[in-house]
Amino acid sequence: MSLVDAPQWLVSAFVRSVLAVGGTAAREEIQRTARTLVERWQEPERRFHNLRHLTDVLARVEELVEETHVPDVVRLAAWYHGAVFNASPQVAYARRGGEDEVASAALAREELAALGVPEAVTARVSELILNLARHDADEHDVDALALCDADLGTLAVEPQRYAAYRKAIRQEYAHIPEADYVASRITILTRLLQRRRLFVSPFSLAWEEPARENLTAELSHLRSRLAQLGGTEPADTDDPPRVRSRSARASWPGREPLVPVDRPEEPDAQAPDPLPRRAAPPMPALAGPEPAGGAPGPGPEAPAPLPGRAAHTPSTPAPAGPAPADGAADPGPEAPDEPGAAPSGIERDPEYELRRRARAKRRRDRSAAQDAAEAEQSPGSLFRPPPRLPRS
């Protein structure tokens, strides 16, 4: 596709977006920049990441435009997201081959600033492009989520187009030996399939199933091919995915966890916590850590009390009145403090409170590890299932 064959709406669409975000340059100058961009997307080494890919991404941005905050900023980011392309062996083996997001973001800031676009807008366009390096946008940033989904939308095409996509990608890296290419491609597809969701924008959820079907079929083919070549799957040596804290979750209605998480209890001056306070482990765990240093812990003869029920021994009846949320015995606000009153749990059994605190801490550790595991599986997901209740 030459510049003459490019869709007629491309240049005028770029001009409209630049003017919409505050560009002050003359229309002729903006048109020259647009034509230069089109030529960049038509470089001969591009087999897939070419002008057709740009128009596909722009079309998918329009499908998701209703959920963006500043549509023209997203459109400009799509224009520049792969403007700089390099598939040479040096960058390919450094795992930076293909669309160079860092160089493309710098080019966007330079050219848009020359067109009189405000600095805040150029910085925002650059930020959106950089998010595409790992397709891991902040869950609150709907513009970044829409751009990531529009770029990954090529995975959800019908099988015939996906086969053409696979062939074009291989042609871009024809200078890479087949065994190396297959191994690297397996690593990329495996990481994608390990995500909880590939697409996180509400309007793009219909793309999830066809994309996973395409990826699974290609991964199976690549593994068979790698076995024929006598190669082995490489170990994933990249840094683990970024884990977001609970405060970074999406604030959309109806997305909060349905099950409350245990909160840290206030320390008791008379009964210090026998377990040291430790941070939650970075990897998911099915069972909490054991008490350190031989500290007392729950045994098989002392199961955890049920939530909302008063803890008591079989020989002592439970006091009347509602039980507090933490499960400890409470005589109620009207109960007099008399010598003959029913003893509390720690008065009946000095070890009871220590075991109860150990169990509560283990539940908190499991819950924190489970939150980290959910965020690690899908750093960009807006739709998470409610966390499972920890086993006591």
C-alpha positions in Angstrom: 0.0 0.0 0.0 1.6 3.2 -1.2 0.9 6.7 0.0 -1.4 7.1 -3.0 -3.2 3.9 -2.0 -3.6 5.1 1.6 -7.2 5.8 2.7 -8.2 9.4 2.0 -9.5 9.9 5.4 -6.2 9.2 7.2 -4.6 12.7 6.7 -7.8 14.6 7.4 -8.4 12.5 10.6 -5.0 13.3 11.9 -5.5 17.0 11.2 -8.8 17.0 13.1 -7.3 15.3 16.1 -4.4 17.7 16.3 -6.6 20.7 16.1 -9.0 19.2 18.7 -6.3 18.9 21.3 -5.1 22.5 20.8 -2.6 22.4 18.0 -1.8 25.9 16.7 0.2 25.1 13.5 -1.2 25.8 10.1 -3.3 23.1 8.5 -0.8 22.6 5.7 2.0 21.9 8.3 -0.2 19.4 10.1 -0.9 17.7 6.8 2.8 17.4 6.0 3.4 15.7 9.4 0.5 13.3 8.7 2.0 12.3 5.3 5.4 11.8 6.9 3.7 9.5 9.5 2.0 7.5 6.8 5.3 7.0 5.0 6.8 5.7 8.3 4.1 3.1 8.5 4.9 2.0 5.0 8.6 1.2 5.5 9.6 -1.9 3.5 10.6 -4.1 6.5 7.1 -3.8 8.0 5.1 -6.9 7.1 2.4 -6.8 9.7 3.1 -3.6 11.7 2.3 -1.5 8.6 -0.3 1.0 7.5 -3.0 -1.6 7.5 -2.3 -2.3 11.1 -2.5 1.4 11.9 -5.9 1.7 10.2 -7.1 -1.4 12.1 -6.0 0.0 15.4 -7.7 3.4 14.6 -10.9 1.5 13.7 -10.9 -0.4 17.0 -10.3 2.9 18.9 -13.5 4.2 17.3 -15.3 1.1 18.5 -14.2 1.8 22.1 -14.4 5.6 21.8 -17.5 6.0 23.9 -15.7 4.8 27.0 -12.7 7.1 26.6 -12.3 10.4 28.4 -10.3 12.3 25.7 -10.9 10.5 22.4 -8.6 12.6 20.3 -5.6 12.1 22.6 -6.2 8.3 22.3 -6.4 8.6 18.5 -3.1 10.5 18.4 -1.4 7.9 20.6 -2.7 5.2 18.2 -1.1 7.2 15.3 2.3 7.2 17.0 2.2 3.9 19.0 4.5 2.1 16.4 5.8 5.0 14.4 9.4 3.8 15.1 9.9 0.2 14.1 13.1 -2.0 14.3 13.2 -5.8 13.8 17.0 -6.1 13.5 18.7 -9.0 15.2 20.4 -6.8 17.8 17.2 -5.5 19.2 15.3 -8.7 18.6 17.6 -10.8 20.7 17.5 -8.0 23.4 13.7 -8.6 23.4 13.0 -5.1 22.2 12.2 -5.9 18.6 9.3 -4.6 16.6 7.4 -1.5 17.5 9.7 0.7 19.7 7.4 2.3 22.2 10.1 4.4 23.9 11.3 5.9 20.6 7.8 6.3 19.3 6.7 8.2 22.4 9.7 10.5 22.1 8.8 11.1 18.4 5.2 11.9 19.3 6.3 14.5 21.9 8.7 16.2 19.4 6.4 16.4 16.4 3.2 17.3 18.3 5.1 20.0 20.2 6.3 21.4 16.8 2.6 21.6 15.8 1.8 23.8 18.8 0.1 21.0 20.9 0.2 21.9 24.6 2.9 20.2 26.6 0.4 18.5 28.9 -1.2 16.8 25.9 2.1 15.7 24.4 3.1 14.2 27.7 -0.2 12.4 28.0 0.1 10.9 24.4 3.6 9.8 25.3 2.3 8.1 28.5 -0.4 6.2 26.6 2.2 4.9 24.1 4.6 3.8 26.8 1.8 1.7 28.4 1.8 -0.5 25.3 5.3 -1.8 26.1 3.7 -4.4 28.4 0.0 -3.8 27.8 -0.4 -3.2 31.5 -2.4 0.0 32.0 -3.6 1.4 35.3 -7.2 0.1 36.0 -8.4 3.7 36.6 -7.0 4.9 33.3 -9.8 4.2 30.8 -8.0 5.9 27.9 -5.0 3.7 28.4 -7.2 0.6 28.7 -9.0 1.4 25.5 -5.7 1.9 23.6 -4.2 -1.4 24.9 -7.4 -3.3 23.9 -7.4 -1.7 20.5 -3.8 -2.8 19.9 -4.4 -6.3 21.1 -7.6 -6.6 19.1 -5.8 -8.2 16.2 -5.6 -11.4 18.3 -9.4 -11.7 18.2 -9.9 -11.8 14.4 -11.3 -14.8 12.5 -8.9 -17.7 12.1 -8.1 -17.0 8.4 -6.9 -13.4 9.3 -5.1 -14.7 12.3 -3.2 -17.2 10.1 -2.2 -14.3 7.8 -1.1 -12.3 10.9 1.1 -15.2 12.1 2.7 -15.4 8.6 3.3 -11.7 8.5 4.9 -11.6 11.9 7.3 -14.4 10.9 8.2 -12.5 7.8 9.2 -9.4 9.9 11.7 -11.7 11.7 12.7 -13.8 8.7 16.4 -13.2 9.6 16.0 -14.9 13.0 16.6 -18.7 13.1 13.4 -20.7 13.3 14.2 -22.4 16.6 15.0 -19.0 18.3 11.8 -17.4 16.8 9.6 -20.3 17.9 10.9 -20.3 21.4 10.5 -16.6 21.8 7.0 -16.7 20.4 6.0 -19.5 22.8 7.2 -17.3 25.7 5.1 -14.4 24.5 1.9 -16.4 24.0 2.3 -18.2 27.3 2.4 -14.9 29.2 -0.7 -13.7 27.3 -2.7 -16.8 28.1 -1.7 -16.7 31.8 -3.5 -13.4 32.2 -6.9 -13.4 33.8 -8.2 -11.2 31.1 -6.6 -10.1 27.8 -9.2 -7.3 27.3 -10.4 -5.1 30.1 -12.5 -2.4 28.5 -16.2 -3.2 28.8 -16.9 -2.8 25.0 -14.1 -5.2 24.1 -15.1 -8.2 26.3 -16.5 -10.0 23.3 -13.0 -10.2 21.9 -11.8 -12.4 24.8 -12.9 -15.8 23.7 -11.8 -15.7 20.0 -8.5 -14.3 21.0 -7.8 -17.1 23.5 -8.9 -19.7 20.9 -6.4 -18.2 18.4 -3.6 -18.0 20.9 -4.2 -21.6 22.2 -4.2 -23.0 18.7 -1.0 -21.2 17.7 0.8 -22.2 21.0 0.0 -25.8 20.4 1.4 -25.6 16.8 4.5 -23.8 18.0 5.2 -26.4 20.7 4.9 -29.2 18.2 7.2 -27.4 15.8 9.8 -26.8 18.6 9.8 -30.5 19.4 10.5 -31.3 15.8 13.4 -28.8 15.8 14.8 -30.5 18.9 14.5 -27.3 21.0 13.1 -26.8 24.5 10.8 -24.2 25.9 12.8 -21.4 27.6 12.3 -20.6 31.2 10.6 -17.2 31.8 13.3 -15.0 33.2 11.5 -11.7 33.0 10.6 -9.7 36.1 7.3 -10.8 37.6 4.2 -8.8 36.8 3.6 -5.7 38.8 1.3 -6.3 41.7 -1.2 -3.6 42.5 -2.2 -2.8 46.0 -5.9 -3.0 47.1 -6.1 0.8 46.8 -5.4 0.6 43.0 -8.4 -1.4 42.2 -11.1 0.0 39.9 -13.8 2.1 41.4 -16.5 1.1 39.0 -19.9 0.3 40.7 -20.3 -3.3 41.6 -16.6 -4.3 41.3 -15.8 -4.3 45.0 -15.1 -7.7 46.7 -18.3 -9.3 48.0 -16.5 -11.0 51.0 -15.0 -8.7 53.7 -11.4 -9.2 54.4 -10.1 -9.7 58.0 -8.8 -6.5 59.5 -5.8 -6.3 61.8 -6.9 -6.5 65.5 -5.9 -4.1 68.2 -3.0 -5.4 70.3 -3.8 -6.4 73.9 -1.4 -5.0 76.4 -2.0 -8.0 78.8 -1.6 -10.7 76.1 1.0 -9.7 73.5 0.9 -11.3 70.1 3.3 -14.2 70.1 3.8 -14.0 66.3 6.0 -11.4 64.6 4.3 -9.2 62.1 5.5 -10.2 58.6 4.6 -8.9 55.2 2.5 -11.1 52.9 4.6 -13.4 50.7 5.0 -12.2 47.1 3.7 -15.5 45.6 0.4 -17.2 46.2 0.2 -19.7 48.9 -2.5 -22.2 49.9 -1.6 -22.2 53.6 -0.3 -19.5 55.8 3.2 -19.5 57.3 3.8 -21.5 60.5 4.6 -19.6 63.8 8.3 -18.8 64.1 10.5 -19.7 67.0 8.3 -22.4 68.4 5.6 -19.9 69.3 2.2 -21.3 70.4 -0.1 -22.1 67.5 -3.4 -23.7 66.9 -3.5 -27.5 67.4 -6.0 -30.1 66.2 -7.7 -29.9 69.5 -8.5 -26.2 69.2 -10.3 -25.4 65.9 -11.0 -21.8 64.9 -14.3 -20.4 66.2 -17.0 -19.8 63.6 -17.4 -16.1 62.6 -20.0 -14.3 64.6 -20.2 -17.0 67.3 -19.0 -16.6 70.9 -16.0 -18.8 71.7 -16.5 -20.9 74.9 -15.4 -24.2 76.5 -17.9 -27.0 76.8 -17.9 -26.7 80.6 -19.0 -23.0 80.5 -22.2 -21.8 78.8 -21.9 -18.9 76.4 -23.1 -15.6 77.8 -26.3 -14.2 76.6 -26.5 -11.3 74.1 -25.0 -10.7 70.7 -21.4 -11.8 70.1 -18.9 -9.2 68.8 -17.6 -9.4 65.2 -14.2 -10.9 66.3 -15.8 -13.9 68.0 -14.7 -13.1 71.6 -17.1 -13.6 74.5 -18.8 -10.4 75.5 -21.3 -10.1 78.4 -22.9 -7.1 76.7 -23.1 -3.5 77.8 -25.5 -4.2 80.7 -23.6 -7.1 82.3 -22.3 -6.1 85.8 -18.6 -6.5 86.7 -19.1 -8.9 89.6 -16.9 -11.6 91.0 -19.5 -14.2 90.2 -19.8 -13.2 86.5 -18.9 -15.7 83.8 -15.1 -15.7 83.2 -13.8 -14.5 79.8 -12.0 -16.8 77.4 -8.5 -15.9 78.5 -9.5 -16.3 82.2 -10.8 -19.8 81.5 -7.8 -20.8 79.4 -4.7 -18.5 79.3 -3.5 -20.2 76.1 -6.9 -19.6 74.3 -6.3 -16.0 73.4 -2.8 -16.8 72.1 -4.2 -19.5 69.8 -7.0 -17.3 68.6 -4.5 -14.5 67.7 -2.3 -17.0 65.9 -5.3 -18.2 63.8 -6.4 -14.6 63.0 -2.9 -13.7 61.8 -2.7 -16.8 59.6 -6.1 -15.9 58.0 -4.9 -12.3 57.3 -1.7 -13.7 55.7 -3.6 -16.0 53.5 -6.0 -13.2 52.4 -3.1 -10.9 51.6 -1.3 -13.6 49.5 -4.6 -14.3 47.7 -5.0 -10.6 46.8 -1.4 -10.6 45.5 -2.1 -13.7 43.4 -5.2 -12.2 41.8 -3.4 -9.0 40.9 -0.4 -10.9 39.5 -2.7 -13.0 37.3 -4.3 -9.9 35.7 -2.6 -6.6 36.5 -5.1 -4.8 34.2 -8.4 -6.6 35.0 -11.5 -4.6 36.0 -13.7 -7.6 36.6 -12.3 -9.8 39.3 -14.3 -12.6 41.1 -14.8 -12.1 44.8 -11.8 -13.5 46.9 -12.2 -17.0 48.4 -12.8 -17.3 52.1 -9.5 -18.5 53.8 -9.6 -21.9 55.4 -9.1 -21.9 59.1 
